[in-house]
């Protein structure tokens, strides 16, 4: 029998191919969608901190193809697209935009006061680790959360001098959250529904709107302080806004274990800088408004605590739970109980 001669070069190539996978197969590109344009604190943080951390932790095996400003999906449509593999592997989902699909997630905004900055980040991480209803609700939509970012505290922007929250009584105030609409109503205000954007600024300028209850950064983004230069603020005024950076579950399950762990390490390292960044940004925002002549009154801890009584939030929560359970939403009461317990623990720290 004749034995064919194999060159040393050929043997080397075969051996190398067995040990080192082809470069093309070793790199996975994940498509990411965000409804907001790149440039805000949250989007810039994801772009500058989290995504580079993923590439670093995966030793370059994972690449992110990011699309901003609703280029691939709107905020209202992105959960469906990322859950159904509609050309999106990863995306930021706002639970408030998907209330029917994520009913239990609406509970986050049902508290009038809560933690901010680093403590807020820690609170949400604890919630997803200890309250199974929330990750389960995401998995029902075929997505898994890989990281979360949060919003800044609520601020009250008023066109006329305002000394305390009760000064909203008898006036027209705009807020987007149905929870906050009930809170304002219980404080004696007349909640107004108005599309977000220039129309809100115009209504404040024209005095067809007396005030705006919104997260402080969003109010500043539309220059609400120009027409409503009287602001009530406090780090304790809870917004409860969470931005969930999720991945399609099928895509996640298809990643190698090493790559899944790389994403988890990237999230863990990013969280270390997220909380302090939010704390410093909030302080800077308030200082900038004051330097521009905005009259900012910071509520005392007791005044912020009084907002709980004024808002009658526990009754609002109870009514919501009753309505959801009538619709067939399971675990609403139990989930609220668990969430309330974690909130109390966090505020007591």
Phi and psi in degrees as a GROMACS rama.xvg file:
@    title "Ramachandran Plot"
@    xaxis  label "Phi"
@    yaxis  label "Psi"
@TYPE xy
-88.9752  128.295  UNK-2
-97.8761  125.202  UNK-3
-75.9746  141.727  UNK-4
-85.0185  130.632  UNK-5
-111.437  126.048  UNK-6
-68.3974  157.379  UNK-7
-61.5717  -37.0831  UNK-8
-63.103  -42.8731  UNK-9
-64.5048  -41.4084  UNK-10
-62.0668  -41.0679  UNK-11
-61.4116  -42.9469  UNK-12
-65.4985  -40.6993  UNK-13
-64.554  -45.3936  UNK-14
-62.0657  -42.864  UNK-15
-64.2003  -38.0029  UNK-16
-66.1742  -31.1533  UNK-17
-71.4823  -35.1698  UNK-18
-87.4383  -44.3129  UNK-19
-109.92  114.332  UNK-20
-61.8353  156.665  UNK-21
-60.6417  142.017  UNK-22
-57.0235  -40.1447  UNK-23
-61.1083  -40.6907  UNK-24
-77.7904  -16.0495  UNK-25
-85.5737  -11.8914  UNK-26
-107.503  127.771  UNK-27
-116.687  125.869  UNK-28
-102.691  124.621  UNK-29
-106.11  127.579  UNK-30
-85.8524  126.67  UNK-31
-116.439  140.044  UNK-32
-124.375  136.731  UNK-33
-135.475  136.644  UNK-34
-78.7797  -16.4184  UNK-35
-101.09  150.275  UNK-36
-70.7964  155.405  UNK-37
-70.063  134.014  UNK-38
142.086  -27.5504  UNK-39
-76.7864  171.389  UNK-40
-59.1141  -45.8965  UNK-41
-65.8237  -50.5353  UNK-42
-65.382  -37.9489  UNK-43
-67.3709  -35.9058  UNK-44
-64.1  -44.7096  UNK-45
-62.2304  -43.8391  UNK-46
-68.9191  -42.6477  UNK-47
-90.8301  -24.3632  UNK-48
-114.743  -57.2781  UNK-49
-69.7521  -49.1093  UNK-50
-63.7346  -44.4111  UNK-51
-61.1201  -33.7781  UNK-52
-65.4576  -36.5235  UNK-53
-62.8848  -46.7323  UNK-54
-63.0623  -40.4784  UNK-55
-66.4278  -48.8744  UNK-56
-66.7194  -28.3738  UNK-57
-91.566  6.28473  UNK-58
54.7948  36.4323  UNK-59
84.6581  0.886551  UNK-60
-70.8932  -28.505  UNK-61
-110.754  130.292  UNK-62
-122.049  148.453  UNK-63
-113.606  124.319  UNK-64
-101.126  94.588  UNK-65
-91.9522  139  UNK-66
-128.54  127.591  UNK-67
-114.61  168.115  UNK-68
62.9169  39.7271  UNK-69
61.0188  27.016  UNK-70
-62.8325  -35.8852  UNK-71
-106.673  -28.2404  UNK-72
-162.245  146.004  UNK-73
-79.8432  167.083  UNK-74
-60.6921  -32.8673  UNK-75
-77.6152  -22.2429  UNK-76
-107.974  -9.95559  UNK-77
-69.2284  -33.5164  UNK-78
-61.0177  -42.6224  UNK-79
-62.9274  -43.2462  UNK-80
-67.8562  -45.1032  UNK-81
-72.4369  -29.4384  UNK-82
-76.6231  -27.9038  UNK-83
-105.997  18.4117  UNK-84
51.7908  48.7804  UNK-85
-86.3989  49.6958  UNK-86
80.7697  9.52807  UNK-87
-128.135  121.899  UNK-88
-90.0904  -37.7459  UNK-89
-134.116  151.695  UNK-90
-163.918  158.848  UNK-91
-94.0069  126.303  UNK-92
-114.561  132.703  UNK-93
-102.188  111.626  UNK-94
-52.7334  -34.4886  UNK-95
-62.2458  -27.477  UNK-96
-81.3001  -9.4246  UNK-97
-130.958  51.0553  UNK-98
-62.2257  -34.7961  UNK-99
-70.3078  -37.7929  UNK-100
-80.5949  -29.1117  UNK-101
-126.139  62.6706  UNK-102
-62.5415  -42.0617  UNK-103
-67.3201  -27.4992  UNK-104
-65.2226  -17.9483  UNK-105
-68.8661  -17.4276  UNK-106
-64.9877  -22.2601  UNK-107
-57.1521  -37.7644  UNK-108
-85.6588  5.45106  UNK-109
-86.0708  3.78466  UNK-110
-106.341  134.777  UNK-111
-79.2396  -28.5389  UNK-112
-130.715  157.441  UNK-113
-176.795  -175.139  UNK-114
-75.6309  163.551  UNK-115
-133.656  169.38  UNK-116
55.1607  -131.245  UNK-117
-60.8564  -37.8929  UNK-118
-68.5933  -32.4305  UNK-119
-68.4527  -43.4902  UNK-120
-60.0475  -45.3321  UNK-121
-62.9382  -38.2655  UNK-122
-60.6006  -50.9462  UNK-123
-63.3513  -38.908  UNK-124
-62.4121  -39.7818  UNK-125
-66.0435  -39.4113  UNK-126
-58.8923  -48.6327  UNK-127
-71.0096  -21.2578  UNK-128
-84.4252  -27.9718  UNK-129
-115.234  -15.2471  UNK-130
-112.877  97.1965  UNK-131
-61.4023  -20.7019  UNK-132
-61.9133  -31.3856  UNK-133
-74.9717  -52.6212  UNK-134
-62.6769  -30.8832  UNK-135
-65.7922  -38.2467  UNK-136
-65.317  -35.9531  UNK-137
-69.2989  -44.3705  UNK-138
-64.11  -27.6805  UNK-139
-63.2733  -26.2644  UNK-140
-94.3  10.8562  UNK-141
64.8498  36.5202  UNK-142
-133.466  155.831  UNK-143
-126.748  143.21  UNK-144
-82.3854  134.547  UNK-145
-113.695  -21.3791  UNK-146
-165.658  156.371  UNK-147
-133.675  150.166  UNK-148
-126.044  164.358  UNK-149
-130.899  177.122  UNK-150
-104.059  171.756  UNK-151
-84.543  163.317  UNK-152
-60.1986  159.757  UNK-153
-70.3629  147.549  UNK-154
-134.78  152.122  UNK-155
-106.632  112.331  UNK-156
-98.8626  117.315  UNK-157
-118.813  144.848  UNK-158
-79.6295  -18.1165  UNK-159
-124.388  159.139  UNK-160
-50.8042  136.594  UNK-161
-137.096  123.782  UNK-162
-99.4795  -31.186  UNK-163
-152.014  172.172  UNK-164
-64.0228  -29.8485  UNK-165
-64.1114  -14.9395  UNK-166
-69.8623  -5.37761  UNK-167
-77.0567  -13.2197  UNK-168
-56.811  132.192  UNK-169
78.2609  6.1973  UNK-170
-119.021  163.318  UNK-171
-91.7673  120.532  UNK-172
-126.306  138.58  UNK-173
-103.243  133.951  UNK-174
-150.994  152.166  UNK-175
-87.5366  -36.8285  UNK-176
-71.3951  134.033  UNK-177
-66.6582  -28.2  UNK-178
-62.917  -48.8743  UNK-179
-67.3461  -29.5743  UNK-180
-63.1634  -41.9049  UNK-181
-66.7217  -39.4574  UNK-182
-60.6534  -45.763  UNK-183
-63.8843  -41.5476  UNK-184
-60.9471  -41.6041  UNK-185
-69.4662  -20.298  UNK-186
-87.8171  -1.23526  UNK-187
97.3103  3.22386  UNK-188
-86.2291  167.297  UNK-189
-107.311  102.339  UNK-190
-63.8571  137.317  UNK-191
-119.011  134.316  UNK-192
-97.131  123.741  UNK-193
-149.969  131.329  UNK-194
-56.2055  139.992  UNK-195
-69.7606  141.78  UNK-196
130.649  -151.677  UNK-197
-56.3155  -30.0014  UNK-198
-62.4919  -33.0414  UNK-199
-68.8054  -46.1875  UNK-200
-60.1233  -43.1902  UNK-201
-63.5703  -40.2899  UNK-202
-65.3738  -36.3513  UNK-203
-67.5734  -41.9836  UNK-204
-65.1128  -38.9647  UNK-205
-82.5444  -3.91614  UNK-206
62.7069  23.6801  UNK-207
-84.6615  -6.43275  UNK-208
-133.038  130.448  UNK-209
-88.7088  -27.0588  UNK-210
-165.017  170.225  UNK-211
-136.307  123.07  UNK-212
-105.523  111.619  UNK-213
-159.393  162.877  UNK-214
-60.6331  139.328  UNK-215
-55.5641  -39.9376  UNK-216
-68.4017  -35.8143  UNK-217
-68.3109  -37.8328  UNK-218
-61.1756  -41.5924  UNK-219
-67.2991  -35.8398  UNK-220
-60.2594  -32.8348  UNK-221
-100.09  12.9153  UNK-222
56.7996  39.689  UNK-223
-60.3141  -30.489  UNK-224
-66.9281  -16.5761  UNK-225
-70.5174  -40.7766  UNK-226
-96.8778  -19.2087  UNK-227
-128.207  75.4778  UNK-228
-84.0691  9.23026  UNK-229
-110.171  115.899  UNK-230
-124.333  132.018  UNK-231
-101.466  129.073  UNK-232
-140.688  157.566  UNK-233
-173.301  141.285  UNK-234
-65.6165  -18.0772  UNK-235
-82.1325  -15.8919  UNK-236
-73.8484  102.19  UNK-237
-76.6771  133.069  UNK-238
-97.1848  -42.3868  UNK-239
74.6463  20.341  UNK-240
-86.8828  128.049  UNK-241
-127.112  136.435  UNK-242
-107.382  114.292  UNK-243
-95.558  117.364  UNK-244
-90.7072  107.854  UNK-245
-115.71  163.535  UNK-246
-128.283  145.05  UNK-247
-54.9719  129.31  UNK-248
-63.4037  -36.5614  UNK-249
-65.341  -40.9209  UNK-250
-64.9725  -43.9122  UNK-251
-59.5997  -48.0811  UNK-252
-63.2781  -25.4757  UNK-253
-82.5369  -10.3713  UNK-254
-75.7144  149.455  UNK-255
-63.475  151.662  UNK-256
-56.2794  -39.3287  UNK-257
-60.8577  -37.4313  UNK-258
-74.4213  -37.1493  UNK-259
-60.2646  -44.5413  UNK-260
-66.7555  -32.6631  UNK-261
-63.8489  -41.7826  UNK-262
-65.4244  -41.1971  UNK-263
-65.1189  -39.1271  UNK-264
-67.104  -37.8012  UNK-265
-63.3718  -40.3536  UNK-266
-65.2448  -44.7632  UNK-267
-60.7971  -42.3179  UNK-268
-70.5928  -34.4717  UNK-269
-68.2849  -37.3322  UNK-270
-58.9909  -30.5562  UNK-271
-61.8097  -30.2313  UNK-272
-101.401  -15.7916  UNK-273
-66.2371  -49.7197  UNK-274
-59.3163  -53.6011  UNK-275
-58.6284  -35.5747  UNK-276
-63.2767  -42.7704  UNK-277
-65.419  -40.3132  UNK-278
-60.5584  -46.6237  UNK-279
-69.2396  -36.2791  UNK-280
-66.8842  -39.0862  UNK-281
-63.2825  -45.7202  UNK-282
-60.1429  -41.6726  UNK-283
-66.3268  -38.8129  UNK-284
-62.9182  -45.1178  UNK-285
-63.5304  -42.8194  UNK-286
-64.156  -38.9547  UNK-287
-65.898  -42.5931  UNK-288
-63.3702  -42.1593  UNK-289
-62.7619  -37.9531  UNK-290
-67.3606  -20.9458  UNK-291
-92.9448  5.65168  UNK-292
94.1123  7.41901  UNK-293
-75.0437  136.201  UNK-294
-87.5691  102.958  UNK-295
-107.003  126.005  UNK-296
-112.353  120.111  UNK-297
-89.8129  122.627  UNK-298
-67.0308  145.47  UNK-299
-72.5216  159.231  UNK-300
-53.3808  -38.6967  UNK-301
-68.0478  -38.8271  UNK-302
-64.9059  -39.5767  UNK-303
-64.7244  -39.9852  UNK-304
-62.8305  -35.4167  UNK-305
-64.0964  -25.2273  UNK-306
-60.2383  -29.9155  UNK-307
-61.9338  -43.1034  UNK-308
-70.6981  -44.3922  UNK-309
-61.233  -41.7713  UNK-310
-72.7289  -20.9028  UNK-311
53.7127  40.6959  UNK-312
-62.1954  -33.046  UNK-313
-65.6014  -36.4617  UNK-314
-70.0176  -38.5531  UNK-315
-62.6873  -41.585  UNK-316
-62.5347  -45.5165  UNK-317
-61.2838  -41.8566  UNK-318
-64.1391  -40.6656  UNK-319
-65.3955  -44.7642  UNK-320
-59.1317  -44.7381  UNK-321
-60.2307  -43.1587  UNK-322
-67.2305  -39.805  UNK-323
-68.8817  -41.2489  UNK-324
-66.9484  -29.9336  UNK-325
-66.7586  -27.2031  UNK-326
-83.3863  -6.08281  UNK-327
97.1111  9.97903  UNK-328
-75.4407  118.491  UNK-329
-84.398  153.713  UNK-330
66.3913  15.1539  UNK-331
-62.3099  -46.9309  UNK-332
-66.1998  -45.4523  UNK-333
-65.3277  -40.0024  UNK-334
-65.157  -41.9017  UNK-335
-61.9115  -40.723  UNK-336
-61.6676  -44.486  UNK-337
-66.0354  -41.5816  UNK-338
-64.6576  -41.5747  UNK-339
-62.1148  -41.2493  UNK-340
-61.8753  -43.8553  UNK-341
-67.7695  -35.6943  UNK-342
-64.5221  -44.0384  UNK-343
-62.438  -42.1766  UNK-344
-61.7932  -43.0088  UNK-345
-65.2741  -45.23  UNK-346
-69.0797  -22.165  UNK-347
-82.8091  -11.4416  UNK-348
